[in-house]
Structure formats: structure tokens, C-alpha cells
Amino acid sequence: MSLWQIIQRLLPYVRPYRRLVIATLLLTLVGSLAAQVNPYVLRYTVDTVQNMLNRGEGLAQGWRLLLGISAALLGKEIVNTFVQFGQKYYGEKIRISVSSTLAQEAVGKILGYRLGFFSDEGNQTGKLQTRIDRGVESLMKLVQNFFIDILPLFANAVVALVAMFVANRWVGLVALAILPLYFWLSYAQAEKLQGVRRGLQRLREEKNHGLISIIDSITVIKSFVREGYEADKQADTQARLTGAQLTTRKTNFRFDGLKTFVEQIGMVLIIILTAYLVLGGQMSIGAIMFHILLFNNVSAPIRQLHRIYDEMNEALTYSEGFFAILDAADAVETTGPLRPARVQGRFELRHVDFTYPSGTAALHDVSLTIEAGKTTALVGLSGAGKSTIINLLCKFYAPDQGDLLLDGQSLAAYDTHALRRQIGLVLQKNHIFKGTIEENIRYGDFTATQEQIEQAARQAYLHDQILDLPKGYQSDAQQLSGGQQQRIAIARLFLKNPPVIFLDEPTASLDAIATEQIKNSLDAIKQGRTVVIISHSLAQIVDSDCIHVMKKGRLVESGTHDELYERRGTYREIFDASARSLNIERLAKTMADDGDEVLDTAL
């Protein structure tokens, strides 16, 4: 993106604060005029003092001059203090306000994107975070540079340059001749660093993503004693980042030295020319200091330009990634007009194919029906496509081919938010938000009363455990065990009370007793609802009204438990393997022996 394109993108965000912008511009104009007071006062002072000395006058005759000069400079400083305060305050207010708006829009956009957007390799958590944070930060530097730094500096430079031309056109031409060379050096510097900056951006994103990955995986890293391996990976990334940073600094130092040299050449030329004109009787001695101070006002933006230009080019680099997030129109979740008060819950998949954004083919020509008000189980080995079907039914993804129907209507025709409000989803690993237990359960229904929250916790067999905690329902939910966090997710489901329920390994993190308790609760809530369950637990699936068996992304069998078991197909293989893993024969023998003992005792 060019600088002009970025400014155009920022204008809609700045426009609501146009009054502040106008006020800043007016203050800038006043400040630029006030900045020229010193050269004029100094020239007048030097020339007047010289004339007084030529007339043989001393301090007795010069006190009025000193008072007048002091009053003029003091008044100028008072005005300049208010002007600078206004410039910085208004500019900072614009910067903070626009920054808040940009950051919030990025959050709003991300919340509206489909899951496929986050599955893309370029949109991993650390990379997105870096792109947003550095993008907003860089854009705000651009706003700050423009309203707080560049405008005052260049206004001062323009007014000072005009004053130099008015005083003497030759001196003005010398000052003007220096500027193009300096600007050309700054442009060459930016061009040379453009590719390096993009590399820096990618490396920073990679570093942040790697750090987040380490924190998320710290238990696994320590269990496999891979601290050294992970440290070496990060060190390699850091070494490449350091090399890119040193290249940037070396280039900056080289060009900054050249620009400083050009600026000093200009100063020397101004001194030589003004001294020549003074000796030739074409200007007074005070004019030497007058032009030197004016040239200092002209060169002030030049001295700051390398910093400002550097930050602006950084804004050019990071703004592309930031606006790419805002402009990802193809990532926006699709929705439809249908908003039924309550869905029946009959889903149909007709010849559905689906491939994840990563390129992994998950479903191939899948056709199945999920009857309303009944419990349907999806069974298969890991990677068979079970969870993918639930993702499609929730409209997290759209199929590549085929049709998805709900109650006879295309699933795409349903309003996405209205549909999801009628679906309860419990996953194998559910996210627990930062906050209290009460806040996490209330996520299922923000209008719920405390009594309803406690009732949902009781249904999830969590209430008594919560009461045992020092802070009860106000305890930190993220500090609970994995099983307790799973119960919070199930309590959310009870609180939401939806007509359609999707359960993806809902008791995977629970012990045997808790699993039995939750199964009883789930059996109660299943009544009259459409339930789709994925589970490796035999007890969770054998009572299902219909079982669909998946294998390598294809539907291979459908029927009840008894029907499928008698076919001696894929389901029989999975069931027998599960039974062996549970050591069913030993368990059955133990229970049988226990039954005989009870019978003997009774006799």
C-alpha cells in the first residue's frame, strides 16, 4: 500500500474528529508564526545594539531595548506553551480515539469470520495478534506523526523559507536547493529497506507464534524433556530476526550520516553567503543570525525526517497486514433470512464433500439423515470425519459439494446466529474463559438468574464441588481441573436448554463415576430433542436410535446397535475392539462372582 492509500483508508476513521483536526491545523498555523519570532527579535537586537555602540550609547540607554525584547520573547513563549499543549492534546486525542476504533473494528471483523479463516497458516494466533497490534500501533504513529509532528514542523519550515526569500532570495534559494537532495536520500533509504521490513514483519509474527505455542505446550515440552529443542528453535528465529534488525540499523546509520552531512553543507553555505553579503554591505550583521535561525527552522523537519520517514515506512509495511484482516471479505460467515422460532432438528446430508482450508479432504460423498427428536450417534476411528459433520451442521464450514438440509430447508438459508442459538454444543475440550465459575456458566444464558445457574451446575454434578471452593461460584474457573471445566461446559448446555444438541466426546475428561452421573443427566435432557453424539464410550452410543459409521471420510454403515453388530462390519470391529480395551470379560466375571456371593448370602 502506498502512503496515499493508507491516508485514504484512515480518513473515514479521522472524519468524526474533524473539529479537532481543524483546531489542530489552526494551532499549527499560529505555532509556525510564533516560531519565527526569535529570528526577527535576534536580528533587531543585534542591529540595534550595533547602532547603539556606534553612537557611543551604553546600558543606560539600552534598558528599554532589553525590556522590550524580554517582553516580546516572554509573550511568544507563553503563546507557544498554549499552542504546543493544544497541538499535542488534540493530536493525542485523535490518535487514541482512532486507535480504539481501529482495534475494535479488527475485533468485530475477526468475530464475524468463519472458522476456515483461522485455519489458514497465515492466520495463526500469534501472527494475527502481531498483525493487529503492530498494525494499529504503526497506523497510530502515522496519525501522530502527521498531526503532532509533521504538520507543525513543515508549517514552521514553509513559513521560515518564505521569510528567507523575502529577506534575500539568494539565501532562500540556497536553503531550498538543499531540500530535494535530502528528500532523495530519504526516498532511497526507504526503497532499500522495503524488502527488509517485510522480512522483519514475518519474523516477528513467527517469533510471537512460537512463544505462544511454547506456553500452550509447556506440559508436553517438559514431559518429553524438549526444553533445549524448543529453545534452539526460538534461538534460530531470534538469530534471523536479529540479522534483519542489524541490516535495518546499518542501512539507517549509513543514510542518516549522509543526510546529516548534506544538512551541515547547507548550514555552511548559508553562513558563507550571509557573511559575503554583510561584507558587501547588502545586509546587516544581525541578518547573519537571522538567516541561520531561519535555516534551522527549515532544517528542523529534515533532522526529524529520518525518524518520521522510518516510522511511516513501518506503517506502510504493517498496515498491509492489518487492512488485509479488515478486507478479508471472503472470510465473512454467510447467513440467510430464515429465523424460525424453534427448529425441529431433522438434518439431511446429500452427497456432501468437504475439504478443510489446509487441503485435508475430510468427507467424500456422504449422505445420511439425522431424525428430529431422536438420538443419533456418529462412530468411527479418529479422522473418520465425525467432528467435521458437526462442524458443517453448525455452519462453521460450508460443504464443497452436496446439500445440507434442516427441516427440509437448505442449511445455508438459515440465519447463522438464529440457528446457533438453538444448538447446544459440548466438545471434548471446551474453552473456559478468564473469569469466575458463575460467569462461565452464565455464558449459556446471560439472562439466567443465580438459581438457574446453580440448578444447571447441579445437573452437571458440579454444584457441591463449587461450594467446597473458598470463593464458591466466584472462584477462578481456569484454575479448576480438566474434569471440572468439562462440567462447566455441560452446565452451559443445561442453562441454554436448546432443541438440538451436539455432543463430541462430552465425558472424555471425566472419571467413571462422573461419567455415569453426566450420562444420567444427558439422558434426561435428551428427551424430545435432536441429539447427535460422538463418543468412544460404548455406554454413550449403544442406546442411540440410529448409528452412522464413518471410515476415512465416507459413510459405510447405518442402523441400530443390534443391526450393525449382527452385520459383522466396521461397527462390529470397533465395538469388539472397545470391549477388549475395557477388558469386558474380566469385568463381567467379577460382576458375576459378586452376584453369586450376594445370592449365597441371601440363601
FENJOWO-V198467 format. One record per helix or strand. SS is the DSSP state (helix for helix, strand for strand). FROM is the first residue (numbers start at 1). TO is the last residue. Records with the same first field share a line. If there is no record, write none. Layout:
BEGIN
SS->FROM-TO, FROM-TO
END
This chain:
BEGIN
helix->3-15, 18-34, 37-54, 59-111, 115-119, 121-123, 125-167, 169-216, 218-223, 227-279, 286-326, 329-331, 386-393, 411-413, 416-420, 437-442, 450-459, 463-467, 472-474, 477-479, 482-496, 512-525, 538-541, 561-567, 570-581, 584-602
strand->113-113, 332-332, 338-338, 347-355, 361-370, 375-379, 401-406, 409-410, 414-414, 423-426, 436-436, 476-476, 500-504, 530-534, 546-551, 554-559
END
